[in-house]
Amino acid sequence: MPPLSLHLSIALDAAFTFPYPLTQDEIGSYLFGSTLPDVHIISRATRLSTHFFELNQEPVDDGIANFKKNYPELTPNNSLDQTTRGLVAGYFSHLITDRVWIQDIYRPMFGSGSELGADPLSNIMDRALQYELDKRVRENQPLISRLCSLLSQFPPKSNFAFLDSNYIQQWHEFVMTAMAREPSWSNFPGYARRYLLPYGKVSQIELDGFLADLPHKLEWILKTVTEARLDAFQKKAIELSVKAAREYLN
């Protein structure tokens, strides 16, 4: 799935495409909400319970309908404060962006039905591509500074749906720390081992072989996926995030 930095970059672009301006506090809530489904990383929640859809289901669902079904109290109305409304709209952006990635990048390029589907390295390639996109966002220091400034406006002691204030605060700290990390491929081997080996997606030998030729592998991945496809993915995620926010907030 797309990294946190890319989720935030897409959410920021979406926020400034809204038909009406958001306040600093509302943007902070919206941006933080766009990271919130990944809170399962630090909480006891499962991915399904925070994303509301199965990765292998057909057709791909963005989880928003299931979110609304599970949490009808978060239906927009006058009783919801601006922080909560912003969080939910940002949450939807994350779910949408994940869906678009699965539909437009992962499945056609790395999934079981793709040309690379039978290649045991396909999941490493997907992770390497995500890491490259994460690195590109982090190298844009003005963007990172702006994101961190806006995220700092969010009140981390809030409660939200299935999460109490302790998890919200811990996740806020996690996100702020993650955004402050320096972009470097030197961290990728640890990242790949942490997220691929425990789930049996690749063997240690296969991973080591890929890492030994990482620069050439990455060049091939980018040439195969193409910048045009990546640009189209981001544009679509932004447009659908704006549409979902407009429908929810109006």
C-alpha positions as CSV (number, residue, x, y, z in Angstrom):
1,M,0.0,0.0,0.0
2,P,1.2,3.6,-0.5
3,P,3.4,4.9,2.3
4,L,2.3,7.5,4.8
5,S,4.1,10.3,3.1
6,L,2.4,9.7,-0.2
7,H,-1.0,9.5,1.5
8,L,-0.3,12.9,3.1
9,S,0.9,14.4,-0.1
10,I,-2.3,13.2,-2.0
11,A,-4.5,14.4,0.9
12,L,-2.8,17.9,0.9
13,D,-3.3,18.3,-2.9
14,A,-7.0,17.2,-2.4
15,A,-7.5,19.6,0.5
16,F,-6.5,22.6,-1.6
17,T,-8.8,21.4,-4.4
18,F,-11.9,21.6,-2.2
19,P,-14.6,24.0,-3.4
20,Y,-14.2,26.0,-0.2
21,P,-11.2,26.8,1.9
22,L,-10.4,24.8,5.0
23,T,-9.0,26.4,8.2
24,Q,-5.6,25.4,9.5
25,D,-7.1,23.2,12.1
26,E,-9.4,21.5,9.6
27,I,-6.5,20.8,7.2
28,G,-4.5,19.3,10.1
29,S,-7.4,17.0,11.0
30,Y,-7.9,16.0,7.4
31,L,-4.2,15.2,6.9
32,F,-4.0,13.2,10.1
33,G,-7.1,11.3,9.1
34,S,-5.5,10.4,5.8
35,T,-2.9,8.3,7.8
36,L,-5.3,6.9,10.5
37,P,-6.3,3.6,8.8
38,D,-2.7,2.4,9.2
39,V,-2.9,2.8,13.0
40,H,-3.2,-1.0,13.2
41,I,0.6,-0.9,12.9
42,I,0.8,0.2,16.6
43,S,-2.6,-0.9,18.0
44,R,-4.2,-4.2,18.6
45,A,-6.6,-3.7,15.7
46,T,-6.4,-5.8,12.5
47,R,-5.9,-4.3,9.1
48,L,-9.4,-5.4,8.1
49,S,-10.9,-3.5,11.1
50,T,-9.3,-0.2,10.1
51,H,-9.5,-0.5,6.3
52,F,-12.9,-2.2,6.1
53,F,-12.1,-4.4,3.0
54,E,-10.1,-7.5,2.2
55,L,-7.0,-7.1,0.0
56,N,-7.9,-10.0,-2.2
57,Q,-11.6,-9.3,-2.7
58,E,-13.2,-8.7,-6.1
59,P,-14.2,-6.1,-7.1
60,V,-11.9,-3.9,-5.0
61,D,-13.8,-2.0,-2.4
62,D,-12.6,1.3,-0.9
63,G,-14.2,0.4,2.4
64,I,-16.1,3.6,2.8
65,A,-19.5,2.0,2.6
66,N,-18.5,-0.5,5.3
67,F,-17.0,2.3,7.4
68,K,-20.4,4.1,7.3
69,K,-22.3,0.9,8.1
70,N,-20.1,0.2,11.1
71,Y,-20.0,3.8,12.4
72,P,-23.4,5.5,11.6
73,E,-22.7,8.0,14.4
74,L,-20.1,9.5,12.2
75,T,-22.6,10.5,9.6
76,P,-22.1,14.2,9.0
77,N,-24.5,16.4,10.9
78,N,-24.4,19.5,13.1
79,S,-23.5,17.4,16.2
80,L,-20.0,16.4,14.8
81,D,-17.2,18.9,15.5
82,Q,-14.9,20.1,12.8
83,T,-12.0,17.9,14.1
84,T,-14.1,14.7,13.7
85,R,-15.5,15.7,10.3
86,G,-12.0,16.5,9.0
87,L,-10.7,13.1,10.4
88,V,-13.4,11.1,8.6
89,A,-12.9,12.9,5.3
90,G,-9.2,12.3,5.5
91,Y,-9.8,8.7,6.5
92,F,-11.8,8.3,3.3
93,S,-8.9,9.7,1.3
94,H,-6.6,6.9,2.6
95,L,-9.1,4.2,1.8
96,I,-9.6,5.5,-1.7
97,T,-5.9,5.9,-2.3
98,D,-5.3,2.3,-1.2
99,R,-8.1,1.1,-3.6
100,V,-6.6,3.0,-6.6
101,W,-3.2,1.6,-5.9
102,I,-4.5,-1.9,-5.8
103,Q,-6.6,-1.5,-9.0
104,D,-4.2,0.6,-11.1
105,I,-0.7,-0.3,-9.9
106,Y,-0.4,-3.4,-7.8
107,R,-2.8,-5.8,-9.6
108,P,-1.9,-5.0,-13.2
109,M,1.8,-4.7,-12.5
110,F,2.6,-7.1,-9.6
111,G,-0.6,-9.1,-8.9
112,S,-1.3,-12.7,-9.6
113,G,-2.9,-11.9,-12.9
114,S,0.0,-9.8,-14.2
115,E,3.1,-10.8,-16.1
116,L,5.1,-10.7,-12.9
117,G,2.4,-12.5,-10.9
118,A,4.4,-15.8,-10.9
119,D,7.7,-14.1,-10.0
120,P,8.5,-14.5,-6.3
121,L,10.1,-11.1,-6.4
122,S,6.9,-9.3,-7.4
123,N,6.1,-8.3,-3.8
124,I,9.6,-6.9,-3.3
125,M,9.2,-4.9,-6.5
126,D,6.0,-3.4,-5.2
127,R,7.6,-2.5,-1.9
128,A,10.6,-1.0,-3.7
129,L,8.4,1.2,-5.8
130,Q,6.5,2.3,-2.8
131,Y,9.8,3.2,-1.1
132,E,10.9,5.2,-4.1
133,L,7.7,7.2,-4.0
134,D,8.1,7.8,-0.3
135,K,11.7,9.0,-0.9
136,R,10.5,11.4,-3.5
137,V,8.1,13.0,-1.2
138,R,10.6,13.2,1.7
139,E,13.2,14.8,-0.6
140,N,10.8,17.7,-1.1
141,Q,11.8,19.6,2.1
142,P,9.3,22.5,1.6
143,L,6.5,20.0,1.3
144,I,7.6,18.0,4.3
145,S,7.9,21.2,6.4
146,R,4.4,22.2,5.4
147,L,2.9,18.8,6.1
148,C,4.6,18.7,9.6
149,S,3.4,22.2,10.4
150,L,-0.2,21.4,9.5
151,L,-0.1,18.0,11.2
152,S,1.1,19.7,14.4
153,Q,-2.2,21.6,14.4
154,F,-4.2,18.4,15.1
155,P,-5.1,17.9,18.8
156,P,-3.8,14.4,19.5
157,K,-5.8,14.0,22.7
158,S,-9.0,13.5,20.7
159,N,-11.0,10.3,20.7
160,F,-12.2,8.8,17.4
161,A,-14.6,6.0,16.7
162,F,-12.8,2.8,17.6
163,L,-9.7,4.5,18.9
164,D,-9.2,6.1,22.3
165,S,-7.0,9.1,22.9
166,N,-4.0,7.0,23.9
167,Y,-3.8,5.4,20.5
168,I,-4.5,8.6,18.7
169,Q,-1.7,10.3,20.6
170,Q,0.7,7.4,20.0
171,W,-0.1,7.4,16.3
172,H,0.3,11.2,16.0
173,E,3.8,10.8,17.5
174,F,4.5,7.9,15.2
175,V,3.5,9.9,12.1
176,M,5.5,13.0,13.1
177,T,8.6,10.9,13.8
178,A,8.2,9.0,10.5
179,M,7.9,12.3,8.5
180,A,11.1,13.6,10.1
181,R,13.2,10.7,9.0
182,E,15.8,11.4,6.3
183,P,15.1,9.7,2.9
184,S,17.7,7.0,2.3
185,W,17.8,3.7,0.5
186,S,20.1,2.5,3.3
187,N,17.0,1.9,5.3
188,F,15.2,-0.2,2.7
189,P,16.8,-3.6,3.5
190,G,15.5,-3.5,7.1
191,Y,12.1,-2.2,5.9
192,A,11.8,-5.1,3.3
193,R,12.9,-7.8,5.8
194,R,10.4,-6.4,8.4
195,Y,7.4,-6.4,6.1
196,L,8.1,-9.3,3.7
197,L,9.9,-12.1,5.5
198,P,7.5,-12.6,8.5
199,Y,4.6,-13.2,6.0
200,G,6.5,-15.6,3.8
201,K,6.1,-13.4,0.8
202,V,9.8,-14.0,-0.2
203,S,12.7,-16.0,1.1
204,Q,15.8,-14.6,2.6
205,I,17.9,-15.8,-0.4
206,E,15.5,-14.1,-2.9
207,L,15.5,-10.9,-0.9
208,D,19.2,-10.8,-0.6
209,G,19.6,-11.3,-4.3
210,F,17.3,-8.5,-5.1
211,L,19.0,-6.1,-2.6
212,A,22.4,-6.8,-4.1
213,D,21.2,-5.5,-7.5
214,L,18.8,-2.8,-6.1
215,P,19.7,0.2,-8.3
216,H,19.3,-1.8,-11.6
217,K,16.1,-3.5,-10.3
218,L,14.6,-0.1,-9.3
219,E,15.4,1.4,-12.7
220,W,13.7,-1.6,-14.4
221,I,10.6,-1.3,-12.2
222,L,10.2,2.4,-12.9
223,K,10.6,1.8,-16.7
224,T,8.1,-1.0,-16.6
225,V,5.4,0.8,-14.5
226,T,6.1,4.1,-16.2
227,E,5.9,7.6,-14.7
228,A,2.7,8.2,-16.7
229,R,1.0,5.4,-14.8
230,L,2.2,6.7,-11.5
231,D,1.1,10.2,-12.3
232,A,-2.4,8.9,-13.4
233,F,-2.6,7.0,-10.1
234,Q,-2.0,10.1,-8.0
235,K,-4.3,12.3,-10.1
236,K,-7.1,9.7,-9.8
237,A,-6.6,9.4,-6.0
238,I,-6.7,13.2,-5.6
239,E,-9.9,13.5,-7.7
240,L,-11.7,10.7,-5.9
241,S,-10.6,12.0,-2.5
242,V,-12.0,15.5,-3.3
243,K,-15.3,13.8,-4.5
244,A,-15.6,11.8,-1.3
245,A,-14.9,14.8,0.9
246,R,-17.3,17.0,-1.0
247,E,-20.1,14.4,-0.5
248,Y,-19.3,13.9,3.2
249,L,-18.7,17.5,4.2
250,N,-21.5,19.2,2.3
